[in-house]
């Protein structure tokens, strides 16, 4: 699980641990990945932290190496890592910020899959889950970089599904709606105001655990006939 120190990433790790999964918890922030591992272990689970930048090829290879060394293989890849940049239209966004976001949000995923899929294929089974977003369907102002990169993941999983079905590897996206985590709360003066501006049919933000439940479903045998598609968990955001 990449982005394991974030709200959704941490919830995913805890949800997987409750199902008996053993985990590699990756994050660019060491203290956050360690905190996630501690919570997993407190629940009786087994997890290993790895710290690094998803844009770094050596880091992505180290994640796969850790899965092979510590866990003996790889059954699921969950990409929650995100590089945020300024909320600006393309006419105002600095080229350097665009490149930084691409390096993590797309190239980092490419690298993880490039090295992770061969290990997954040795077991002739696996599930890839990439975190997209409801904003890929209904962008907000200043999010052209985000909507386009998250939209790319919707197409990427279709291509992965086609390329790797013969290895019994499935690939899907989960598209969370606005979620009650630090990343969303940081955009508002208070948590109450954040919930009030959720723009969902339920008048509240979704919770990380609600997103994690979808990820666990897509990793499980219960979704054995599901590949190349998106699971939208947005509280009706895109229906408004």
C-alpha positions in Angstrom: 0.0 0.0 0.0 1.5 3.3 -1.1 0.5 6.5 0.6 0.0 4.3 3.7 0.5 7.3 6.1 -2.5 9.2 4.7 -6.1 9.0 5.8 -7.4 6.6 3.1 -4.0 4.7 2.9 -3.9 4.1 6.6 -7.6 3.0 6.6 -6.8 0.6 3.8 -3.9 -0.9 5.7 -6.0 -1.4 8.8 -8.8 -2.9 6.8 -6.5 -5.3 5.1 -4.9 -6.3 8.5 -8.3 -7.1 9.9 -8.7 -9.6 7.0 -5.4 -11.2 7.9 -3.3 -9.6 5.2 0.4 -8.9 5.8 1.5 -5.5 4.5 4.2 -3.3 3.1 3.3 0.2 4.3 5.0 2.8 2.0 5.0 6.5 2.5 7.2 9.5 1.7 7.0 10.5 5.4 8.7 8.0 7.7 6.9 8.9 10.8 3.5 8.5 9.2 4.4 5.0 7.8 5.7 4.0 11.2 2.5 5.2 12.8 0.4 3.1 10.4 2.6 0.1 11.1 2.2 0.6 14.8 -1.6 0.7 14.5 -1.6 -2.4 12.4 0.5 -4.3 14.9 -1.7 -3.0 17.8 -4.6 -4.8 16.0 -2.5 -8.0 15.8 -1.5 -7.5 12.2 1.9 -7.8 10.6 3.4 -4.9 8.6 6.7 -3.5 7.4 7.4 0.2 6.7 9.3 1.5 3.7 10.0 5.2 3.2 10.7 6.9 -0.1 9.6 9.0 -3.0 7.4 7.2 -5.5 9.1 9.2 -8.3 12.3 7.4 -7.5 12.8 4.1 -9.4 15.1 2.7 -6.8 12.3 3.2 -4.2 9.7 1.5 -6.2 12.0 -1.5 -6.7 12.7 -1.5 -3.0 9.0 -1.9 -2.3 8.7 -5.0 -4.5 12.0 -6.4 -3.0 10.5 -5.9 0.5 7.3 -7.7 -0.5 9.4 -10.7 -1.7 11.8 -10.7 1.2 9.4 -10.0 4.1 6.1 -11.5 2.8 7.3 -14.1 0.3 5.3 -12.6 -2.6 2.8 -10.1 -3.7 -1.0 -10.5 -4.0 -2.2 -6.9 -4.1 -0.9 -3.5 -5.1 -2.9 -0.5 -3.8 -1.7 2.9 -4.9 -2.9 5.7 -2.6 0.1 8.0 -2.8 -0.6 11.5 -4.1 1.6 14.6 -4.9 -0.5 17.7 -4.5 0.5 21.0 -6.2 -1.1 24.4 -6.4 -4.8 24.6 -7.2 -4.4 26.7 -10.4 -5.7 26.5 -14.0 -3.1 25.3 -16.5 -2.5 28.9 -17.7 -1.1 29.7 -14.2 0.4 26.4 -13.0 4.2 26.4 -13.1 5.6 23.8 -15.4 7.8 22.5 -12.6 4.7 21.7 -10.5 3.1 19.9 -13.3 6.2 17.8 -13.8 6.5 17.0 -10.1 2.8 15.9 -9.9 3.2 13.7 -13.0 6.4 12.1 -11.6 4.5 10.8 -8.5 0.9 10.5 -9.7 1.6 8.7 -12.9 5.2 7.7 -13.4 5.5 6.5 -9.9 2.6 4.1 -10.5 4.1 3.0 -13.8 7.3 2.1 -12.0 5.5 0.3 -9.2 3.6 -1.8 -11.7 6.6 -2.4 -13.9 8.4 -4.2 -11.1 5.4 -5.4 -9.0 3.5 -7.2 -11.7 6.2 -9.8 -12.5 6.4 -10.8 -8.8 2.6 -10.9 -8.6 2.5 -13.1 -11.8 4.7 -15.8 -10.2 1.6 -16.7 -8.2 -0.6 -16.6 -11.3 -3.1 -14.3 -9.4 -3.3 -10.7 -8.1 -5.3 -7.5 -7.8 -4.2 -4.0 -8.7 -6.2 -1.2 -7.2 -5.3 2.4 -8.1 -7.0 5.3 -6.3 -8.6 7.7 -8.8 -11.1 10.4 -7.7 -14.6 11.6 -8.3 -12.9 14.8 -9.7 -11.9 12.7 -12.7 -15.6 12.8 -13.6 -16.6 16.2 -12.2 -13.6 18.6 -11.8 -13.4 21.6 -9.5 -11.7 24.8 -10.5 -7.9 24.7 -10.5 -7.7 20.9 -10.6 -6.9 20.3 -14.2 -3.6 18.6 -13.2 -5.4 16.4 -10.7 -8.5 15.5 -12.8 -6.3 14.7 -15.8 -3.9 12.5 -13.9 -6.7 10.7 -12.0 -8.6 10.3 -15.3 -5.5 8.6 -16.8 -5.8 5.9 -14.1 -9.3 5.0 -15.3 -7.8 4.2 -18.7 -4.6 2.6 -17.3 -6.5 -0.1 -15.4 -8.4 -1.0 -18.6 -5.1 -1.5 -20.4 -3.7 -3.4 -17.4 -6.8 -5.7 -17.4 -6.3 -6.5 -21.0 -2.6 -7.1 -20.8 -2.6 -9.2 -17.7 -5.8 -11.2 -17.6 -3.9 -14.3 -18.9 -1.9 -14.1 -15.7 -5.2 -14.0 -13.6 -4.3 -10.4 -12.5 -7.1 -8.0 -12.2 -6.9 -4.2 -12.3 -9.4 -1.7 -11.1 -9.7 1.8 -9.7 -11.6 3.1 -6.7 -12.8 6.7 -7.0 -13.4 8.2 -3.6 -15.5 11.3 -3.2 -14.6 14.1 -0.7 -13.2 12.3 2.3 -12.8 13.3 6.0 -9.0 13.2 6.3 -6.3 15.7 6.9 -5.8 16.4 3.2 -9.4 17.6 2.8 -9.7 19.3 6.1 -6.6 21.4 5.4 -8.7 23.2 2.7 -11.2 24.6 5.2 -11.2 26.7 8.4 -12.9 23.9 10.4 -14.0 20.3 10.1 -17.6 21.4 10.4 -17.3 23.7 7.4 -15.5 21.0 5.5 -18.5 18.6 6.0 -20.9 21.4 5.1 -19.1 21.8 1.8 -18.9 18.1 0.9 -21.3 18.5 -2.0 -22.6 15.0 -1.5 -26.2 13.8 -1.3 -25.7 12.9 2.3 -24.5 16.3 3.3 -21.3 15.0 4.8 -17.9 13.8 3.8 -17.1 10.2 3.3 -14.9 8.4 5.8 -11.6 6.7 5.0 -13.0 3.5 6.3 -15.8 3.6 3.7 -13.2 4.0 0.9 -11.1 1.2 2.4 -14.0 -1.2 2.3 -14.2 -0.8 -1.5 -10.5 -1.5 -1.8 -10.7 -4.6 0.3 -13.6 -5.8 -1.9 -11.6 -5.4 -5.1 -8.6 -7.2 -3.6 -10.8 -10.1 -2.4 -12.0 -13.2 -4.1 -15.5 -11.8 -3.9 -14.6 -9.5 -6.8 -13.0 -12.4 -8.8 -14.9 -11.4 -12.0 -14.3 -7.7 -11.7 -11.5 -6.1 -13.8 -10.9 -3.0 -15.9 -13.5 -0.9 -14.2 -14.0 1.8 -11.6 -15.7 1.7 -8.2 -17.1 5.1 -7.5 -17.6 5.8 -3.7 -18.7 9.4 -3.7 -21.9 9.7 -1.7 -23.7 10.9 -4.9 -21.3 13.8 -5.6 -21.3 13.1 -9.3 -25.1 12.7 -9.3 -25.8 16.2 -8.2 
